[in-house]
Amino acid sequence: MAYLGNSARTKEVLAKYNMSAKKKFGQNFLIDNGVLEGIVEASGVTKDTCVLEIGPGIGTLTQYLAEAAKRVIAVEIDKTLMPVLADTLSEYDNVTVINEDVLKVDIESIIKEYNDNKPIKVVANLPYYITTPIIMKLFESGAPIESVTVMVQKEVADRMVMGPGNKDYGALSLAVGFYASAENVMDVPPSSFIPQPGVGSAVVHLKKYENKPVQVKDEKYLFEIIRTAFNQRRKTLSNSLSNNPNLKVSREQVQEALVKMGIDEKARGEVLALSQFAELSDILQR
Ligand code: SAM
């Protein structure tokens, strides 16, 4: 089976199975050999690595991963792709395809079953309609995941890598920053896919920290503060946080905490770094 990473082979496979890309599953198939090689290189996958791929599609990136890795576990929601994958991946004995919704599978059990609970790497061209839930699930599960190298919408990549003061900085930057260092590896134009997405894309490499950069009394409370601060981005922190009954704080208490931290009492969330949100969370949570 020749590599699928070009337009002619991709069209040939889709025609053979009388298929077209399904919008509801966010299907945009990669057809750019250079981008596919770039993803594998950025992921740091070697012959010792077990990879979890999310959404193999017709098996394009899977072929490159199967060549580079020890083993690939690919989770695909679309059952009509199962016969296609059986065909395009028939030459590889190190690939297992699981026909499931990645948001419903137990990632920890997969890693236990296929890699003796040793750390794996996640590599994927993600379905854009559920990028954030997938990334949060991977990190929040606490499963042994070393890194996540994924194609996402360019705008989402910007939000993941930005720091305080930037217009793209927000809840996603902080949530990712709590678990991993984030790097934009390359920007990818719509012409690298069939069908072409209506937005630009980028590959990000998220390397999970061995030790989290901040420690707090209550992680749930910290994340509630972060979500609240950016739900009402234009409001001061004292206004937005005191408006959320779950946080049980008054306007004055927030202002007092900010002043104690050496921050303007009228500050908005967009100027605070993760370490400052952590400090604020511990002060407010009594
Ligand atoms: N990896 C292929 C490629 O690069 O050409 C396809 C990538 S396409 C952007 C996203 C893939 O994710 C599709 O195959 C789609 O069916 C699959 N997908 C969408 N939602 C999913 C879900 N909840 N769980 C698992 N796979 C999903």
Residues whose N, C-alpha, C, O or C-beta is under 5 A from the ligand:
A	BS01	SAM	F25 G26 Q27 N28 F29 L30 I54 G55 P56 G57 I58 T60 L61 V75 E76 I77 D78 E100 D101 V102 L103 N125 L126 P127
